[in-house]
Amino acid sequence: MPEYNYKCGECFVAFKQEHGMREKIEECPSCKSIHSLVRLPSNFLLNKNDKEDKPGDLVKRSIEEFRKDLIEEKKSLKEEHYE
């Protein structure tokens, strides 16, 4: 279920609430006022750091590490002597 941020217009308490997309929360859990809640925008974009990995960077790193491991494994197999 998605989590939404709310703030009460009466007591100004901010809180998070999990509920379905079509559900509406109308009562403040703190002061119990009705129809005073305002849904706040999600802050998931505010935490984005451009220096962090972009989608696919982890996959590229994993492939590169696997490639290095594969080269090492091939070298070790070539050096083995079979009887």
C-alpha positions as a Markdown table, in Angstrom:
| # | Residue | x | y | z |
|---|---|---|---|---|
| 1 | Met | 0.0 | 0.0 | 0.0 |
| 2 | Pro | 1.2 | 3.5 | -0.7 |
| 3 | Glu | 2.2 | 5.8 | 2.1 |
| 4 | Tyr | 0.9 | 9.4 | 2.1 |
| 5 | Asn | 2.0 | 12.5 | 4.0 |
| 6 | Tyr | -0.7 | 14.6 | 5.7 |
| 7 | Lys | -0.8 | 17.8 | 7.7 |
| 8 | Cys | -3.8 | 18.9 | 9.8 |
| 9 | Gly | -5.0 | 22.5 | 9.2 |
| 10 | Glu | -6.3 | 22.7 | 12.8 |
| 11 | Cys | -3.5 | 21.4 | 15.0 |
| 12 | Phe | -0.7 | 21.5 | 12.3 |
| 13 | Val | 0.5 | 18.0 | 13.1 |
| 14 | Ala | 2.1 | 16.2 | 10.2 |
| 15 | Phe | 1.9 | 12.4 | 9.9 |
| 16 | Lys | 2.2 | 9.6 | 7.4 |
| 17 | Gln | -0.6 | 7.2 | 6.7 |
| 18 | Glu | -0.7 | 4.0 | 4.6 |
| 19 | His | -3.9 | 3.5 | 2.6 |
| 20 | Gly | -5.2 | 2.5 | -0.8 |
| 21 | Met | -5.1 | 5.0 | -3.6 |
| 22 | Arg | -8.9 | 5.5 | -3.6 |
| 23 | Glu | -9.3 | 5.8 | 0.1 |
| 24 | Lys | -9.6 | 9.2 | 1.7 |
| 25 | Ile | -8.5 | 10.1 | 5.2 |
| 26 | Glu | -10.8 | 12.7 | 6.7 |
| 27 | Glu | -10.2 | 12.7 | 10.4 |
| 28 | Cys | -7.0 | 13.9 | 12.1 |
| 29 | Pro | -5.6 | 11.2 | 14.4 |
| 30 | Ser | -4.3 | 13.9 | 16.8 |
| 31 | Cys | -7.1 | 16.4 | 17.3 |
| 32 | Lys | -9.9 | 14.3 | 15.7 |
| 33 | Ser | -11.0 | 17.3 | 13.5 |
| 34 | Ile | -12.9 | 16.4 | 10.3 |
| 35 | His | -12.1 | 17.6 | 6.8 |
| 36 | Ser | -9.0 | 19.6 | 8.0 |
| 37 | Leu | -6.3 | 17.3 | 6.5 |
| 38 | Val | -4.1 | 18.4 | 3.6 |
| 39 | Arg | -2.2 | 15.8 | 1.7 |
| 40 | Leu | 1.4 | 16.9 | 1.3 |
| 41 | Pro | 3.6 | 16.2 | -1.8 |
| 42 | Ser | 5.8 | 13.2 | -1.4 |
| 43 | Asn | 9.5 | 14.1 | -0.9 |
| 44 | Phe | 11.0 | 11.2 | -2.8 |
| 45 | Leu | 12.6 | 13.5 | -5.4 |
| 46 | Leu | 14.0 | 15.8 | -2.8 |
| 47 | Asn | 16.3 | 13.0 | -1.6 |
| 48 | Lys | 17.7 | 12.3 | -5.0 |
| 49 | Asn | 21.5 | 12.8 | -5.3 |
| 50 | Asp | 22.8 | 13.1 | -8.9 |
| 51 | Lys | 26.0 | 11.5 | -7.8 |
| 52 | Glu | 24.2 | 8.3 | -6.9 |
| 53 | Asp | 23.9 | 5.4 | -9.3 |
| 54 | Lys | 21.6 | 5.7 | -12.2 |
| 55 | Pro | 19.4 | 2.8 | -13.3 |
| 56 | Gly | 21.6 | 0.3 | -14.9 |
| 57 | Asp | 24.8 | 1.3 | -13.2 |
| 58 | Leu | 24.6 | -1.6 | -10.7 |
| 59 | Val | 24.0 | -4.0 | -13.6 |
| 60 | Lys | 26.9 | -2.6 | -15.6 |
| 61 | Arg | 29.2 | -3.0 | -12.5 |
| 62 | Ser | 28.0 | -6.5 | -11.9 |
| 63 | Ile | 28.7 | -7.5 | -15.5 |
| 64 | Glu | 32.1 | -5.9 | -15.4 |
| 65 | Glu | 32.9 | -7.8 | -12.1 |
| 66 | Phe | 31.7 | -11.1 | -13.7 |
| 67 | Arg | 33.7 | -10.4 | -16.8 |
| 68 | Lys | 36.9 | -10.0 | -14.6 |
| 69 | Asp | 36.1 | -13.2 | -12.6 |
| 70 | Leu | 35.5 | -15.1 | -15.9 |
| 71 | Ile | 38.9 | -14.0 | -17.3 |
| 72 | Glu | 40.6 | -15.1 | -14.0 |
| 73 | Glu | 38.8 | -18.4 | -14.1 |
| 74 | Lys | 39.8 | -19.0 | -17.8 |
| 75 | Lys | 43.5 | -18.3 | -16.9 |
| 76 | Ser | 43.4 | -20.7 | -14.0 |
| 77 | Leu | 41.8 | -23.4 | -16.1 |
| 78 | Lys | 44.4 | -23.0 | -18.8 |
| 79 | Glu | 47.2 | -23.5 | -16.3 |
| 80 | Glu | 45.7 | -26.8 | -15.0 |
| 81 | His | 47.2 | -30.0 | -16.2 |
| 82 | Tyr | 44.8 | -32.9 | -16.8 |
| 83 | Glu | 45.9 | -36.5 | -16.9 |
